[in-house]
Amino acid sequence: MSTAPHYEIDPQAFWADPYPDLANMRRDAPIAYVPQLGATLFTRRDDIFTCEKNVEVFSSDQPGGLMNVLMGQNMMRKDGEAHMAERKLYFPAVSVRAVRDVWKAQFQDHARAILEALRPQGRGDLVEHYAMPLSAQSLKSMTGLVNMRFEDMDAWSQAMIDGVSNYAGDPAVEERCHRATAGIDAAIDDMLPVVRAKPDRSLLSVMLEAGMPMENIRANIKLTISGGQNEPRDAIAGCIWALLSHPEQMALLEEGTVSWQQVFEEYCRWISPIGMSPRRVARAYEFGGVSFEPEERIFFMFSSANRDEGLFEDADRFDASRDTQKSIPFGAGPHFCAGAAASRAMVAEVALPMIFEHIAGLQLDDSEPVRVGGWAFRGPLNLPAVWKA
């Protein structure tokens, strides 16, 4: 076990709002062992930015980790040449060029169809009725699993997210994760003859054409669904919530002082949809006055890094005009999120401008409070809104 000081949390309170505890840790114990999570947490941005790149010590290869056990070993759980070789075969499907030339138009088509059905209703939950189906329909296109229902895409993503953050070992959570991965495997099997007969730009087709082993394809599709559904879903809903609850920021947007892209980047700093990344200590090491032993579990807390007072003034405030260059919502180093370009396009270039263009008089429904939860993954759980039908 590391020599890091211990910091106790209330797991339920941490799930509801991790930021007070994270602020305390940044101030008093920036590298702290949290018994309730069985991990040593890094909470300051510069420490995380430095150590995340040191893969020889803080390794993504976690043979006994929840993600490997439940979903198979994907490229995010590999380091060095093994990671880069797999990423090279994966990346052409999600590159900036692929997003520009192929996916953005499909994102727009999905958003338009959803908004046309939503507009006459005059009210609804924008997580359930906009953010979730838009993210899921877009992800169906990108993965190539167009045979899935968008509801299953979301449910299976959530089940895997819950599974890989199930540090309490709840057997019911693990079982839901197993059912989700089995469903994804069945969907892949169903689509294999289709993309073999007619290759396309989807992840399934691109990885298959590149000769990636089937076991790796399955693991990387599951990785993509686990993070590629919840992060855009939560960012879409979260950005809308942030703007509607901060009218002064909406005014800056409307007058052209800030852009949709700035709104997205600031939201991902303020409420990090992906709040942490786990690592395994590969060898004995000392950093920041703390000695680490092999096989310890480390959490790099992106959510804490992005509210580091040393880099962001008034860090708890949503301010789309601030400089967010030091924030790390997509990680840093070799494991920087491969889907970042797709996420930015889906949220900032499509989902946000299109809903405010197509839905008039959009405002929060004050009859029901917005609920936000999570620490490993965080976002609005609901977003009740009303508008002009």
Contacts in CASP RR format, 6 or more apart in sequence:
PFRMAT RR
TARGET T0000
AUTHOR 0000-0000-0000
METHOD contacts of the structure
MODEL  1
MSTAPHYEIDPQAFWADPYPDLANMRRDAPIAYVPQLGATLFTRRDDIFT
CEKNVEVFSSDQPGGLMNVLMGQNMMRKDGEAHMAERKLYFPAVSVRAVR
DVWKAQFQDHARAILEALRPQGRGDLVEHYAMPLSAQSLKSMTGLVNMRF
EDMDAWSQAMIDGVSNYAGDPAVEERCHRATAGIDAAIDDMLPVVRAKPD
RSLLSVMLEAGMPMENIRANIKLTISGGQNEPRDAIAGCIWALLSHPEQM
ALLEEGTVSWQQVFEEYCRWISPIGMSPRRVARAYEFGGVSFEPEERIFF
MFSSANRDEGLFEDADRFDASRDTQKSIPFGAGPHFCAGAAASRAMVAEV
ALPMIFEHIAGLQLDDSEPVRVGGWAFRGPLNLPAVWKA
1 33 0 8 1.000
1 293 0 8 1.000
1 296 0 8 1.000
2 31 0 8 1.000
2 33 0 8 1.000
2 40 0 8 1.000
2 281 0 8 1.000
2 290 0 8 1.000
2 291 0 8 1.000
2 292 0 8 1.000
2 293 0 8 1.000
2 296 0 8 1.000
3 289 0 8 1.000
3 290 0 8 1.000
3 291 0 8 1.000
4 29 0 8 1.000
4 31 0 8 1.000
4 32 0 8 1.000
4 33 0 8 1.000
4 40 0 8 1.000
4 290 0 8 1.000
5 29 0 8 1.000
5 32 0 8 1.000
5 33 0 8 1.000
6 32 0 8 1.000
6 33 0 8 1.000
6 34 0 8 1.000
6 35 0 8 1.000
7 21 0 8 1.000
7 24 0 8 1.000
7 25 0 8 1.000
7 28 0 8 1.000
7 29 0 8 1.000
7 32 0 8 1.000
7 33 0 8 1.000
7 34 0 8 1.000
7 41 0 8 1.000
8 34 0 8 1.000
8 35 0 8 1.000
8 36 0 8 1.000
9 21 0 8 1.000
9 34 0 8 1.000
9 36 0 8 1.000
9 37 0 8 1.000
10 36 0 8 1.000
11 36 0 8 1.000
11 37 0 8 1.000
11 168 0 8 1.000
13 21 0 8 1.000
14 21 0 8 1.000
14 36 0 8 1.000
14 375 0 8 1.000
15 373 0 8 1.000
15 374 0 8 1.000
15 375 0 8 1.000
16 373 0 8 1.000
16 374 0 8 1.000
17 373 0 8 1.000
18 303 0 8 1.000
18 304 0 8 1.000
18 374 0 8 1.000
18 375 0 8 1.000
18 378 0 8 1.000
19 303 0 8 1.000
19 307 0 8 1.000
19 316 0 8 1.000
22 43 0 8 1.000
22 301 0 8 1.000
22 303 0 8 1.000
22 304 0 8 1.000
22 307 0 8 1.000
23 304 0 8 1.000
23 307 0 8 1.000
23 309 0 8 1.000
25 32 0 8 1.000
25 41 0 8 1.000
25 43 0 8 1.000
25 304 0 8 1.000
26 43 0 8 1.000
26 44 0 8 1.000
26 304 0 8 1.000
26 308 0 8 1.000
26 309 0 8 1.000
30 42 0 8 1.000
30 43 0 8 1.000
30 44 0 8 1.000
30 47 0 8 1.000
31 40 0 8 1.000
31 41 0 8 1.000
31 42 0 8 1.000
31 43 0 8 1.000
31 47 0 8 1.000
31 287 0 8 1.000
31 288 0 8 1.000
31 289 0 8 1.000
31 290 0 8 1.000
32 40 0 8 1.000
32 41 0 8 1.000
32 43 0 8 1.000
33 39 0 8 1.000
33 40 0 8 1.000
33 41 0 8 1.000
34 40 0 8 1.000
34 41 0 8 1.000
37 167 0 8 1.000
37 299 0 8 1.000
38 167 0 8 1.000
38 297 0 8 1.000
39 167 0 8 1.000
39 278 0 8 1.000
39 296 0 8 1.000
39 297 0 8 1.000
39 298 0 8 1.000
39 299 0 8 1.000
40 290 0 8 1.000
40 292 0 8 1.000
40 296 0 8 1.000
40 297 0 8 1.000
40 298 0 8 1.000
40 299 0 8 1.000
41 276 0 8 1.000
41 298 0 8 1.000
41 299 0 8 1.000
41 301 0 8 1.000
41 304 0 8 1.000
42 48 0 8 1.000
42 51 0 8 1.000
42 298 0 8 1.000
42 299 0 8 1.000
42 300 0 8 1.000
42 301 0 8 1.000
43 301 0 8 1.000
43 304 0 8 1.000
43 305 0 8 1.000
44 304 0 8 1.000
44 305 0 8 1.000
44 308 0 8 1.000
45 304 0 8 1.000
45 305 0 8 1.000
45 306 0 8 1.000
45 308 0 8 1.000
45 310 0 8 1.000
45 311 0 8 1.000
45 326 0 8 1.000
45 327 0 8 1.000
45 328 0 8 1.000
46 308 0 8 1.000
46 311 0 8 1.000
47 287 0 8 1.000
47 288 0 8 1.000
48 300 0 8 1.000
48 301 0 8 1.000
48 302 0 8 1.000
48 305 0 8 1.000
48 328 0 8 1.000
48 332 0 8 1.000
49 305 0 8 1.000
49 328 0 8 1.000
49 332 0 8 1.000
51 57 0 8 1.000
51 58 0 8 1.000
51 287 0 8 1.000
51 300 0 8 1.000
52 58 0 8 1.000
52 277 0 8 1.000
52 279 0 8 1.000
52 300 0 8 1.000
52 331 0 8 1.000
52 332 0 8 1.000
52 333 0 8 1.000
52 335 0 8 1.000
53 332 0 8 1.000
53 333 0 8 1.000
53 334 0 8 1.000
55 79 0 8 1.000
55 80 0 8 1.000
55 334 0 8 1.000
56 79 0 8 1.000
56 282 0 8 1.000
56 283 0 8 1.000
57 281 0 8 1.000
57 282 0 8 1.000
57 283 0 8 1.000
57 285 0 8 1.000
57 292 0 8 1.000
58 279 0 8 1.000
58 280 0 8 1.000
58 281 0 8 1.000
58 282 0 8 1.000
58 298 0 8 1.000
58 300 0 8 1.000
59 79 0 8 1.000
59 279 0 8 1.000
59 280 0 8 1.000
59 281 0 8 1.000
59 282 0 8 1.000
60 76 0 8 1.000
60 77 0 8 1.000
60 78 0 8 1.000
60 79 0 8 1.000
60 83 0 8 1.000
60 279 0 8 1.000
60 280 0 8 1.000
60 335 0 8 1.000
61 77 0 8 1.000
61 78 0 8 1.000
61 79 0 8 1.000
61 280 0 8 1.000
61 282 0 8 1.000
62 68 0 8 1.000
62 77 0 8 1.000
62 278 0 8 1.000
62 279 0 8 1.000
62 280 0 8 1.000
63 73 0 8 1.000
65 77 0 8 1.000
65 278 0 8 1.000
65 280 0 8 1.000
66 163 0 8 1.000
66 164 0 8 1.000
66 165 0 8 1.000
66 166 0 8 1.000
66 167 0 8 1.000
67 74 0 8 1.000
67 76 0 8 1.000
67 77 0 8 1.000
67 164 0 8 1.000
67 223 0 8 1.000
68 77 0 8 1.000
70 160 0 8 1.000
70 163 0 8 1.000
70 164 0 8 1.000
70 174 0 8 1.000
70 177 0 8 1.000
70 178 0 8 1.000
70 181 0 8 1.000
71 160 0 8 1.000
71 164 0 8 1.000
71 177 0 8 1.000
71 181 0 8 1.000
71 219 0 8 1.000
71 222 0 8 1.000
71 223 0 8 1.000
71 226 0 8 1.000
72 215 0 8 1.000
72 218 0 8 1.000
72 219 0 8 1.000
72 222 0 8 1.000
73 216 0 8 1.000
73 219 0 8 1.000
74 86 0 8 1.000
74 216 0 8 1.000
74 219 0 8 1.000
74 220 0 8 1.000
74 222 0 8 1.000
74 223 0 8 1.000
75 83 0 8 1.000
75 86 0 8 1.000
75 87 0 8 1.000
75 90 0 8 1.000
75 216 0 8 1.000
75 220 0 8 1.000
75 223 0 8 1.000
75 338 0 8 1.000
76 83 0 8 1.000
76 223 0 8 1.000
76 335 0 8 1.000
78 86 0 8 1.000
79 334 0 8 1.000
80 334 0 8 1.000
83 334 0 8 1.000
83 335 0 8 1.000
84 334 0 8 1.000
86 212 0 8 1.000
86 216 0 8 1.000
86 220 0 8 1.000
87 338 0 8 1.000
89 206 0 8 1.000
89 207 0 8 1.000
89 210 0 8 1.000
89 211 0 8 1.000
89 212 0 8 1.000
90 203 0 8 1.000
90 206 0 8 1.000
90 207 0 8 1.000
90 212 0 8 1.000
90 220 0 8 1.000
90 338 0 8 1.000
91 338 0 8 1.000
92 98 0 8 1.000
92 206 0 8 1.000
93 142 0 8 1.000
93 201 0 8 1.000
93 202 0 8 1.000
93 203 0 8 1.000
93 205 0 8 1.000
93 206 0 8 1.000
93 207 0 8 1.000
94 142 0 8 1.000
94 203 0 8 1.000
94 338 0 8 1.000
94 339 0 8 1.000
94 341 0 8 1.000
94 342 0 8 1.000
95 341 0 8 1.000
96 341 0 8 1.000
98 201 0 8 1.000
99 341 0 8 1.000
99 342 0 8 1.000
99 345 0 8 1.000
100 345 0 8 1.000
102 201 0 8 1.000
103 138 0 8 1.000
103 141 0 8 1.000
103 142 0 8 1.000
103 342 0 8 1.000
103 345 0 8 1.000
103 346 0 8 1.000
104 345 0 8 1.000
104 349 0 8 1.000
104 350 0 8 1.000
106 138 0 8 1.000
106 141 0 8 1.000
107 134 0 8 1.000
107 138 0 8 1.000
107 345 0 8 1.000
107 346 0 8 1.000
107 349 0 8 1.000
107 350 0 8 1.000
107 351 0 8 1.000
108 350 0 8 1.000
108 354 0 8 1.000
110 133 0 8 1.000
110 134 0 8 1.000
110 137 0 8 1.000
110 138 0 8 1.000
110 141 0 8 1.000
111 134 0 8 1.000
111 350 0 8 1.000
111 351 0 8 1.000
111 354 0 8 1.000
111 355 0 8 1.000
112 354 0 8 1.000
112 358 0 8 1.000
114 129 0 8 1.000
114 130 0 8 1.000
114 133 0 8 1.000
114 134 0 8 1.000
114 137 0 8 1.000
115 130 0 8 1.000
115 354 0 8 1.000
115 355 0 8 1.000
115 358 0 8 1.000
115 359 0 8 1.000
116 358 0 8 1.000
118 124 0 8 1.000
118 129 0 8 1.000
118 130 0 8 1.000
118 359 0 8 1.000
119 358 0 8 1.000
119 359 0 8 1.000
119 387 0 8 1.000
119 389 0 8 1.000
120 389 0 8 1.000
121 129 0 8 1.000
121 389 0 8 1.000
122 386 0 8 1.000
122 387 0 8 1.000
122 388 0 8 1.000
122 389 0 8 1.000
123 365 0 8 1.000
123 384 0 8 1.000
123 385 0 8 1.000
123 386 0 8 1.000
123 387 0 8 1.000
124 365 0 8 1.000
124 384 0 8 1.000
124 385 0 8 1.000
124 386 0 8 1.000
125 382 0 8 1.000
125 383 0 8 1.000
125 384 0 8 1.000
125 385 0 8 1.000
126 237 0 8 1.000
126 240 0 8 1.000
126 355 0 8 1.000
126 383 0 8 1.000
126 384 0 8 1.000
126 385 0 8 1.000
127 233 0 8 1.000
127 237 0 8 1.000
127 380 0 8 1.000
127 381 0 8 1.000
127 382 0 8 1.000
127 383 0 8 1.000
128 382 0 8 1.000
130 236 0 8 1.000
130 237 0 8 1.000
130 351 0 8 1.000
130 355 0 8 1.000
131 232 0 8 1.000
131 233 0 8 1.000
131 234 0 8 1.000
131 236 0 8 1.000
131 237 0 8 1.000
131 238 0 8 1.000
131 240 0 8 1.000
131 351 0 8 1.000
131 383 0 8 1.000
132 150 0 8 1.000
132 154 0 8 1.000
132 233 0 8 1.000
133 150 0 8 1.000
133 154 0 8 1.000
134 232 0 8 1.000
134 233 0 8 1.000
134 236 0 8 1.000
134 346 0 8 1.000
134 351 0 8 1.000
135 154 0 8 1.000
135 228 0 8 1.000
135 229 0 8 1.000
135 230 0 8 1.000
135 232 0 8 1.000
135 233 0 8 1.000
135 236 0 8 1.000
135 346 0 8 1.000
136 150 0 8 1.000
136 151 0 8 1.000
136 153 0 8 1.000
136 154 0 8 1.000
136 157 0 8 1.000
136 229 0 8 1.000
136 233 0 8 1.000
137 150 0 8 1.000
138 232 0 8 1.000
138 342 0 8 1.000
138 346 0 8 1.000
139 153 0 8 1.000
139 224 0 8 1.000
139 225 0 8 1.000
139 228 0 8 1.000
139 229 0 8 1.000
139 232 0 8 1.000
140 146 0 8 1.000
140 148 0 8 1.000
140 150 0 8 1.000
140 153 0 8 1.000
141 202 0 8 1.000
142 202 0 8 1.000
142 203 0 8 1.000
142 224 0 8 1.000
142 342 0 8 1.000
143 202 0 8 1.000
143 203 0 8 1.000
143 204 0 8 1.000
143 221 0 8 1.000
143 224 0 8 1.000
143 225 0 8 1.000
144 191 0 8 1.000
144 195 0 8 1.000
144 200 0 8 1.000
144 202 0 8 1.000
144 203 0 8 1.000
144 204 0 8 1.000
144 205 0 8 1.000
145 153 0 8 1.000
145 184 0 8 1.000
145 187 0 8 1.000
145 188 0 8 1.000
145 191 0 8 1.000
145 204 0 8 1.000
145 221 0 8 1.000
146 191 0 8 1.000
147 187 0 8 1.000
147 190 0 8 1.000
147 191 0 8 1.000
148 187 0 8 1.000
152 183 0 8 1.000
153 225 0 8 1.000
153 229 0 8 1.000
154 229 0 8 1.000
154 233 0 8 1.000
155 180 0 8 1.000
156 180 0 8 1.000
156 181 0 8 1.000
156 183 0 8 1.000
156 184 0 8 1.000
156 225 0 8 1.000
157 180 0 8 1.000
157 225 0 8 1.000
157 226 0 8 1.000
157 227 0 8 1.000
157 228 0 8 1.000
157 229 0 8 1.000
157 230 0 8 1.000
158 229 0 8 1.000
158 230 0 8 1.000
159 176 0 8 1.000
159 177 0 8 1.000
159 179 0 8 1.000
159 180 0 8 1.000
160 177 0 8 1.000
160 180 0 8 1.000
160 181 0 8 1.000
160 222 0 8 1.000
160 225 0 8 1.000
160 226 0 8 1.000
161 226 0 8 1.000
161 227 0 8 1.000
161 230 0 8 1.000
161 376 0 8 1.000
161 377 0 8 1.000
162 173 0 8 1.000
162 176 0 8 1.000
162 177 0 8 1.000
163 173 0 8 1.000
163 174 0 8 1.000
163 176 0 8 1.000
163 177 0 8 1.000
164 177 0 8 1.000
164 226 0 8 1.000
165 376 0 8 1.000
165 377 0 8 1.000
166 173 0 8 1.000
166 174 0 8 1.000
166 177 0 8 1.000
181 222 0 8 1.000
184 218 0 8 1.000
184 221 0 8 1.000
184 222 0 8 1.000
184 225 0 8 1.000
185 218 0 8 1.000
188 204 0 8 1.000
188 217 0 8 1.000
188 218 0 8 1.000
188 221 0 8 1.000
191 204 0 8 1.000
192 204 0 8 1.000
192 208 0 8 1.000
195 202 0 8 1.000
195 204 0 8 1.000
195 205 0 8 1.000
195 208 0 8 1.000
196 208 0 8 1.000
199 205 0 8 1.000
199 208 0 8 1.000
199 209 0 8 1.000
203 220 0 8 1.000
203 221 0 8 1.000
203 224 0 8 1.000
204 217 0 8 1.000
204 221 0 8 1.000
207 216 0 8 1.000
207 217 0 8 1.000
207 220 0 8 1.000
208 217 0 8 1.000
212 220 0 8 1.000
227 274 0 8 1.000
227 377 0 8 1.000
228 339 0 8 1.000
228 343 0 8 1.000
230 273 0 8 1.000
230 377 0 8 1.000
231 273 0 8 1.000
231 274 0 8 1.000
231 343 0 8 1.000
231 377 0 8 1.000
232 342 0 8 1.000
232 343 0 8 1.000
232 346 0 8 1.000
232 347 0 8 1.000
232 351 0 8 1.000
234 273 0 8 1.000
234 377 0 8 1.000
234 378 0 8 1.000
234 379 0 8 1.000
234 380 0 8 1.000
235 264 0 8 1.000
235 267 0 8 1.000
235 268 0 8 1.000
235 273 0 8 1.000
235 343 0 8 1.000
235 347 0 8 1.000
236 346 0 8 1.000
236 347 0 8 1.000
236 351 0 8 1.000
236 352 0 8 1.000
237 379 0 8 1.000
237 380 0 8 1.000
237 383 0 8 1.000
238 267 0 8 1.000
238 271 0 8 1.000
238 379 0 8 1.000
238 380 0 8 1.000
238 383 0 8 1.000
239 263 0 8 1.000
239 264 0 8 1.000
239 267 0 8 1.000
239 347 0 8 1.000
239 351 0 8 1.000
239 352 0 8 1.000
240 352 0 8 1.000
240 355 0 8 1.000
240 362 0 8 1.000
240 383 0 8 1.000
240 385 0 8 1.000
241 364 0 8 1.000
241 370 0 8 1.000
241 380 0 8 1.000
241 383 0 8 1.000
242 249 0 8 1.000
242 263 0 8 1.000
242 266 0 8 1.000
242 267 0 8 1.000
242 270 0 8 1.000
242 271 0 8 1.000
242 318 0 8 1.000
243 249 0 8 1.000
243 250 0 8 1.000
243 253 0 8 1.000
243 263 0 8 1.000
244 250 0 8 1.000
244 362 0 8 1.000
244 363 0 8 1.000
244 364 0 8 1.000
244 385 0 8 1.000
245 364 0 8 1.000
245 370 0 8 1.000
246 318 0 8 1.000
249 258 0 8 1.000
249 263 0 8 1.000
249 318 0 8 1.000
249 319 0 8 1.000
249 320 0 8 1.000
252 258 0 8 1.000
252 320 0 8 1.000
252 321 0 8 1.000
253 259 0 8 1.000
253 260 0 8 1.000
253 263 0 8 1.000
253 320 0 8 1.000
257 321 0 8 1.000
258 320 0 8 1.000
258 321 0 8 1.000
259 348 0 8 1.000
260 348 0 8 1.000
260 349 0 8 1.000
260 352 0 8 1.000
260 353 0 8 1.000
261 344 0 8 1.000
261 348 0 8 1.000
261 349 0 8 1.000
262 320 0 8 1.000
262 321 0 8 1.000
262 324 0 8 1.000
263 320 0 8 1.000
263 348 0 8 1.000
263 352 0 8 1.000
264 344 0 8 1.000
264 347 0 8 1.000
264 348 0 8 1.000
264 352 0 8 1.000
265 324 0 8 1.000
265 327 0 8 1.000
265 329 0 8 1.000
265 348 0 8 1.000
266 318 0 8 1.000
266 319 0 8 1.000
266 320 0 8 1.000
266 322 0 8 1.000
266 324 0 8 1.000
267 318 0 8 1.000
268 306 0 8 1.000
268 324 0 8 1.000
268 327 0 8 1.000
268 329 0 8 1.000
268 330 0 8 1.000
269 306 0 8 1.000
269 307 0 8 1.000
269 312 0 8 1.000
269 324 0 8 1.000
269 327 0 8 1.000
269 329 0 8 1.000
270 306 0 8 1.000
270 307 0 8 1.000
270 316 0 8 1.000
270 317 0 8 1.000
270 318 0 8 1.000
271 303 0 8 1.000
271 372 0 8 1.000
271 378 0 8 1.000
271 379 0 8 1.000
272 302 0 8 1.000
272 303 0 8 1.000
272 306 0 8 1.000
272 329 0 8 1.000
272 378 0 8 1.000
273 329 0 8 1.000
273 377 0 8 1.000
273 378 0 8 1.000
273 379 0 8 1.000
274 302 0 8 1.000
274 329 0 8 1.000
274 330 0 8 1.000
274 337 0 8 1.000
274 376 0 8 1.000
274 377 0 8 1.000
275 301 0 8 1.000
275 302 0 8 1.000
275 303 0 8 1.000
275 375 0 8 1.000
275 376 0 8 1.000
275 377 0 8 1.000
275 378 0 8 1.000
276 299 0 8 1.000
276 300 0 8 1.000
276 301 0 8 1.000
276 302 0 8 1.000
276 303 0 8 1.000
276 375 0 8 1.000
276 376 0 8 1.000
277 299 0 8 1.000
277 300 0 8 1.000
277 302 0 8 1.000
277 331 0 8 1.000
277 335 0 8 1.000
278 297 0 8 1.000
278 298 0 8 1.000
278 299 0 8 1.000
278 300 0 8 1.000
279 297 0 8 1.000
279 298 0 8 1.000
279 299 0 8 1.000
279 300 0 8 1.000
280 295 0 8 1.000
280 296 0 8 1.000
280 297 0 8 1.000
280 298 0 8 1.000
281 292 0 8 1.000
281 293 0 8 1.000
281 294 0 8 1.000
281 295 0 8 1.000
281 296 0 8 1.000
281 297 0 8 1.000
281 298 0 8 1.000
282 294 0 8 1.000
283 294 0 8 1.000
284 291 0 8 1.000
284 292 0 8 1.000
284 293 0 8 1.000
284 294 0 8 1.000
285 291 0 8 1.000
285 292 0 8 1.000
286 292 0 8 1.000
292 298 0 8 1.000
300 331 0 8 1.000
302 328 0 8 1.000
302 329 0 8 1.000
302 331 0 8 1.000
303 375 0 8 1.000
303 378 0 8 1.000
305 327 0 8 1.000
305 328 0 8 1.000
306 312 0 8 1.000
306 315 0 8 1.000
306 327 0 8 1.000
306 328 0 8 1.000
306 329 0 8 1.000
307 315 0 8 1.000
307 316 0 8 1.000
308 315 0 8 1.000
309 315 0 8 1.000
311 326 0 8 1.000
312 322 0 8 1.000
312 326 0 8 1.000
312 327 0 8 1.000
313 322 0 8 1.000
330 336 0 8 1.000
330 337 0 8 1.000
330 339 0 8 1.000
330 340 0 8 1.000
330 343 0 8 1.000
331 337 0 8 1.000
337 343 0 8 1.000
355 362 0 8 1.000
356 362 0 8 1.000
359 387 0 8 1.000
359 388 0 8 1.000
360 387 0 8 1.000
360 388 0 8 1.000
361 387 0 8 1.000
361 388 0 8 1.000
362 385 0 8 1.000
362 386 0 8 1.000
362 387 0 8 1.000
363 385 0 8 1.000
363 386 0 8 1.000
363 387 0 8 1.000
364 370 0 8 1.000
364 383 0 8 1.000
364 384 0 8 1.000
364 385 0 8 1.000
364 386 0 8 1.000
365 384 0 8 1.000
365 385 0 8 1.000
365 386 0 8 1.000
367 384 0 8 1.000
368 382 0 8 1.000
368 384 0 8 1.000
370 380 0 8 1.000
370 382 0 8 1.000
370 383 0 8 1.000
370 384 0 8 1.000
371 380 0 8 1.000
371 381 0 8 1.000
371 382 0 8 1.000
372 378 0 8 1.000
372 379 0 8 1.000
372 380 0 8 1.000
372 381 0 8 1.000
373 379 0 8 1.000
373 381 0 8 1.000
END
